[in-house]
Amino acid sequence: MTTAAADGTSPAAPARIMVIDDSQTIRKTAETLLVKEGYSVITAADGYEALAKIAETQPDLIFIDIMMPRLDGYLACSLIKSNARFSRIPVIMLSSKDGLFDRARGRIVGSDEYLTKPFTKDELIGAVRAHLSRKA
């Protein structure tokens, strides 16, 4: 049974946020912060696992680490953005490196933003809100 919101409309489903990082600590930290804000979170440990999950879950926003084994964040982002079904999903690159080259390379492969690790709760949630409001 669904419940109606105070204005008589159906409540909106929470936005689905995907966090792709080979660090379990980063995945858990991001997941905890996002769930506390009411988002639904999907995690993946690398780019290959993420590509399969993206197809089945259709996330509203993706955070992806740059340095991962098997399929790095740059290539995974490029594959996501070159697929017509997923190209409109905002992708935010995560990296412990804050260099100009890394940011530029992220833009070249289609990322929408670049967040430096370790990120704060405000940076993470601010990025989600900014990109979800643009998508709406």
N, C-alpha and C positions, 0 to 999 in steps of 0.2 A: 504494500500500500504506500503510495507516495503522499507526502504532505505538502500542502500549499504554503507558500511564503505569505507574510503579512499582507502583501499587496495583491494576493490572489493568484500569483503566478507560481509555477512549479519552481522549486529551488534548483539553482544551477549546479551541475556536477562540478566537483573541484577540478581545477586545471591539473593536467598530467605533466609532471616535470621529470625528465630523464637525467640521471647523473651517471656519466661514464668516466671511470677513473680506476686505474689498477691498484690504487691505495684503498684498502678497506676502511681505513681511518677517515679519509676524505669522503668516501661514499656515505659512511654512517653519520658523520658530522653534518653533511649537507642534507641527508635524508631527515635527520632529527629536526634540524632548523626548519625545513620546508613543511614537514608534517605538522609541526606546532603552529604554522601559519595557515593550515587547512588545505594544503596541496596534496595531491596524490603523487607518490614518487615511485619511479621505476629505476632500478640501478643495473649497471653492467660493468664488468671488470675490464673489458677491452672493446675495440672497435668491431670485431667480428660478432661478438655476443650482442652488441648494441644494434647492429644492422638488422638482425633477426627480430629483436624486441621492438624496434621502431616500426617495422612492418605490421606487427600484431597489435601494438598498443596505441599507435598514432599520438605520440606526445605533443603537447602544446609548446614546449620549450625544451631545449637540450643544452646541458652543460657537458663539455667534453675536455678531458685532459689532453695535453699535447703529446707528452712523452709516455707512450704505452707500448708493451710488447705486441708483436704480431701485426697490428694495424694501428698506426699512430693517429693522433687527433687530426692532423692536417689532412691525411688521406681520407679518413672517415668523414670529416666535414665536407670535403670535396665530393665524395660519393653521395652524401645526403643532399647537398645542394644541387647536384646534377640530375637528381631524380625528380621528375615533374610532380610526383605524389607528395614529396617531402620538402621540396625546395622552399616553401613558405614558412617552414618551422624555424623560428629563431635559434641560432646556435651560438653559444657563448663559450669561447675557449678558456680553459683553465691552465695556468702554468706557474711554476715557481720562478720562471725567468721573466724579467720585466723589460726586455730589450726592444728597441725600435724594430729590429729585423724580425723578431718573433711576432710582434703585433702586425707588421706589414704582411708577413707571410700568412697570418690568420685571415686578414682581409682579402688577400688574393684568392684563398680557397673558399671564401664566402661567409666567414664568420661575421656575426652581427655585433659582437663585443668581445673584450678580452679582460678577464679577471685574474689578478695575480694572487697566488696562494702564498701564505695562508690568507683567506678572505675573512671578513667579519660578517656577522649576522646581517648587519645593515647593508653591506655591499651585496651580499647574496640576494636578500629579499628585495632590495632596491632594483637590482638587475631584472629579477623576475617581473616585478610590477611594471617596470618601464617597458619591457618587451611584450608583455601580455596586453597592456593597454594599447600599444601600437597595432597589435594584431587584431584587436576587437573591431 
